[in-house]
Amino acid sequence: TIKLRIGNSLKWDAALVAGVRQIVGDDIDIIVDGKFNYTLPSVIRLARQLEAQGVLYLEEPMPQYDLDAIAQLKASTSVPIAYGEHAYTIHEFRDLITRGAANVLQPDATLVGGLAEAHKVAVLAEAWGMTLSPHCGGLTAVGVAANVHFSAAAPTFSVLEYDATPNQPLRDSLLRDQPFAPNRVVDGCLAVPEAPGLGIEVDESVLERYPYQRRGRTKDLPGYGTPHL
């Protein structure tokens, strides 16, 4: 599975997905991340174009605060709609479900309130017959470990987001072993650590080499991350 981020223009975004589909064929799933860039009329037009590409799901094309608009989108297309990266606690996931605003839920164990709260979301998803595709933010080894364990235990788990950056020190160098490095991915899968706790051993001295720095601007697209299309 691969994930594409969009937000340039409706025409460009649709052409990107179609072009990637042509390159990778039908055996690789494509996830499309809308990153809040769309409004309801434009994303309905986009979703109809994505239907022909067999997209696994369309993630967060509009801000999550307008659940009624998201429900309208979900009802208008056969493309599964995914939300949950910005949902915190079981209550916001309950609202996504009961308002008909998602086909796929994307809790992150590091954001939703820990593994205990994430498990509640998994139970809720199972009860409603909904797919879980956990988000994996932060991208430290601790966050990846938590979400790997969460994914392995979730009854309706589908696919876990994974940063394939070859050199990611806080995912790899932070651990005495490197269980989540790209070369440990086999047939698209990571092994679940079996040692006590999260199954990892953190080398805290590594953190001294990576002090916190405020992140600068990384996107050159105007309005990226807000509804502008």
C-alpha positions as CSV (number, residue, x, y, z in Angstrom):
1,T,0.0,0.0,0.0
2,I,1.2,3.5,-0.8
3,K,-0.2,6.9,0.4
4,L,-0.4,10.0,-1.7
5,R,-0.9,13.5,-0.4
6,I,-2.9,15.9,-2.5
7,G,-3.9,19.6,-2.4
8,N,-2.6,21.3,-5.5
9,S,-5.7,21.5,-7.7
10,L,-8.6,19.2,-8.5
11,K,-7.2,18.5,-12.0
12,W,-3.7,17.9,-10.8
13,D,-4.7,15.8,-7.8
14,A,-6.9,13.5,-9.9
15,A,-4.2,13.2,-12.5
16,L,-1.6,12.3,-9.9
17,V,-3.7,9.4,-8.5
18,A,-4.5,8.1,-12.0
19,G,-0.9,8.3,-13.0
20,V,0.3,6.4,-10.0
21,R,-2.4,3.8,-10.5
22,Q,-1.1,3.3,-14.0
23,I,2.4,2.9,-12.8
24,V,1.8,0.5,-9.9
25,G,-1.0,-1.6,-11.4
26,D,-3.9,-3.1,-9.5
27,D,-2.0,-5.2,-7.0
28,I,-0.9,-2.2,-4.8
29,D,-3.5,-0.3,-2.8
30,I,-3.5,3.5,-2.9
31,I,-4.5,5.7,0.0
32,V,-5.2,9.4,-0.8
33,D,-4.7,12.0,2.0
34,G,-6.7,15.1,1.4
35,K,-5.2,17.0,4.4
36,F,-8.2,19.3,4.9
37,N,-7.6,20.9,1.5
38,Y,-11.1,20.5,0.0
39,T,-14.6,21.9,0.3
40,L,-17.6,19.7,0.0
41,P,-18.5,20.5,-3.7
42,S,-14.9,20.0,-4.9
43,V,-14.2,16.8,-2.9
44,I,-17.4,15.2,-4.2
45,R,-16.1,15.9,-7.7
46,L,-12.7,14.5,-6.8
47,A,-14.2,11.4,-5.1
48,R,-16.2,10.5,-8.3
49,Q,-12.9,10.6,-10.2
50,L,-11.1,8.5,-7.6
51,E,-13.8,5.7,-7.9
52,A,-12.3,4.5,-11.1
53,Q,-8.9,4.2,-9.5
54,G,-9.9,1.7,-6.8
55,V,-8.6,3.9,-4.0
56,L,-8.5,2.1,-0.7
57,Y,-9.8,5.2,1.1
58,L,-9.8,9.0,1.0
59,E,-8.4,10.4,4.2
60,E,-9.5,13.7,5.8
61,P,-10.3,15.7,2.7
62,M,-12.2,18.3,4.7
63,P,-11.8,19.6,8.3
64,Q,-13.3,17.3,10.8
65,Y,-15.4,19.9,12.6
66,D,-18.2,19.7,9.9
67,L,-19.5,16.2,10.4
68,D,-22.7,16.9,8.4
69,A,-20.6,17.8,5.3
70,I,-18.4,14.8,5.7
71,A,-21.5,12.6,6.0
72,Q,-22.8,14.1,2.8
73,L,-19.5,13.2,1.1
74,K,-19.6,9.7,2.4
75,A,-23.1,9.2,1.1
76,S,-22.2,10.5,-2.3
77,T,-19.4,8.2,-3.2
78,S,-18.3,4.5,-3.2
79,V,-14.8,5.6,-2.1
80,P,-14.3,4.8,1.6
81,I,-13.9,7.9,3.7
82,A,-11.4,7.8,6.6
83,Y,-11.1,10.0,9.7
84,G,-9.6,9.8,13.1
85,E,-6.1,11.2,13.1
86,H,-7.6,14.3,14.7
87,A,-10.1,12.5,16.9
88,Y,-9.3,12.4,20.6
89,T,-11.0,10.0,23.0
90,I,-13.7,7.4,22.3
91,H,-16.4,10.2,22.3
92,E,-15.1,11.8,19.1
93,F,-15.0,8.4,17.4
94,R,-18.5,7.8,18.6
95,D,-19.6,11.0,16.8
96,L,-17.8,10.0,13.6
97,I,-19.7,6.7,13.6
98,T,-23.2,7.9,14.7
99,R,-23.1,10.9,12.4
100,G,-22.2,8.6,9.4
101,A,-19.0,10.5,8.7
102,A,-16.6,7.7,8.1
103,N,-16.1,4.2,6.7
104,V,-12.6,3.8,8.1
105,L,-11.4,4.9,11.6
106,Q,-7.8,6.1,12.1
107,P,-7.0,6.3,15.8
108,D,-3.4,6.8,17.0
109,A,-2.5,5.3,20.3
110,T,-0.2,8.2,21.0
111,L,-2.9,10.8,20.4
112,V,-6.2,9.2,21.4
113,G,-5.3,8.8,25.1
114,G,-3.0,5.8,25.2
115,L,-3.4,2.1,24.6
116,A,-6.4,1.8,26.9
117,E,-8.4,4.4,25.1
118,A,-7.3,3.1,21.7
119,H,-8.6,-0.3,22.7
120,K,-12.0,1.2,23.4
121,V,-12.0,2.7,19.9
122,A,-11.2,-0.8,18.5
123,V,-14.1,-2.3,20.4
124,L,-16.4,0.4,19.1
125,A,-15.2,-0.2,15.5
126,E,-15.7,-4.0,15.9
127,A,-19.3,-3.4,17.2
128,W,-20.1,-1.2,14.2
129,G,-18.2,-3.4,11.7
130,M,-15.8,-0.6,10.7
131,T,-12.3,-1.0,9.5
132,L,-9.4,0.4,11.6
133,S,-6.3,1.9,9.8
134,P,-4.3,3.5,12.6
135,H,-2.5,6.7,12.1
136,C,1.1,6.6,13.4
137,G,2.2,10.2,14.3
138,G,5.2,11.3,16.2
139,L,7.2,8.6,14.5
140,T,9.4,7.9,17.4
141,A,10.2,4.2,18.2
142,V,7.9,4.4,21.2
143,G,5.0,5.7,19.1
144,V,5.5,3.1,16.4
145,A,5.8,0.3,19.0
146,A,2.5,1.4,20.7
147,N,0.7,1.5,17.4
148,V,2.1,-1.8,16.2
149,H,0.8,-3.5,19.3
150,F,-2.5,-1.7,19.0
151,S,-2.9,-2.8,15.4
152,A,-2.1,-6.4,16.1
153,A,-4.7,-6.5,18.8
154,A,-7.5,-4.7,16.9
155,P,-10.1,-7.2,15.4
156,T,-10.9,-5.0,12.4
157,F,-7.4,-3.8,11.7
158,S,-6.5,-3.2,8.0
159,V,-3.2,-1.3,7.5
160,L,-0.9,0.7,9.7
161,E,0.6,4.0,8.5
162,Y,4.4,3.7,8.3
163,D,7.0,6.3,7.4
164,A,9.5,4.6,5.0
165,T,12.1,7.4,5.4
166,P,15.4,5.4,5.2
167,N,17.1,7.5,7.8
168,Q,14.8,8.2,10.7
169,P,17.0,8.4,13.9
170,L,14.2,8.6,16.5
171,R,12.6,5.5,15.0
172,D,15.8,3.5,14.6
173,S,18.8,4.8,16.5
174,L,16.7,5.4,19.6
175,L,16.5,1.7,20.1
176,R,19.3,-0.8,21.0
177,D,17.7,-3.0,18.3
178,Q,16.0,-1.6,15.2
179,P,12.8,-3.6,14.9
180,F,11.0,-0.9,12.9
181,A,13.7,0.1,10.3
182,P,12.7,-0.2,6.7
183,N,14.9,-3.3,6.2
184,R,12.8,-5.1,8.9
185,V,9.6,-4.7,6.8
186,V,9.0,-8.1,5.2
187,D,6.2,-8.5,2.6
188,G,4.7,-5.3,3.9
189,C,4.7,-6.4,7.5
190,L,6.5,-5.6,10.8
191,A,7.0,-8.2,13.5
192,V,5.3,-7.4,16.8
193,P,7.9,-7.1,19.6
194,E,7.6,-9.9,22.1
195,A,9.6,-8.6,25.0
196,P,7.9,-7.1,28.1
197,G,6.0,-3.9,27.9
198,L,6.1,-2.4,24.4
199,G,8.9,-4.8,23.7
200,I,11.6,-2.2,23.0
201,E,14.7,-0.9,24.8
202,V,15.3,2.8,24.5
203,D,18.8,4.3,24.5
204,E,18.0,7.6,26.2
205,S,21.5,9.0,25.4
206,V,20.5,9.2,21.8
207,L,18.0,11.9,22.6
208,E,20.8,14.2,23.5
209,R,21.9,14.3,19.9
210,Y,18.5,15.5,18.7
211,P,17.4,18.5,20.8
212,Y,14.0,20.0,20.1
213,Q,14.0,22.5,17.2
214,R,11.0,24.5,16.1
215,R,9.8,23.2,12.8
216,G,9.9,25.7,9.9
217,R,7.6,26.0,7.0
218,T,7.8,22.8,4.9
219,K,5.0,23.4,2.3
220,D,5.1,25.8,-0.6
221,L,1.5,25.2,-1.7
222,P,-0.6,28.2,-0.7
223,G,-3.3,27.3,1.7
224,Y,-2.1,23.7,2.1
225,G,-3.9,22.1,5.0
226,T,-6.9,24.4,4.9
227,P,-10.0,24.3,2.6
228,H,-8.9,26.1,-0.5
229,L,-9.9,23.9,-3.4
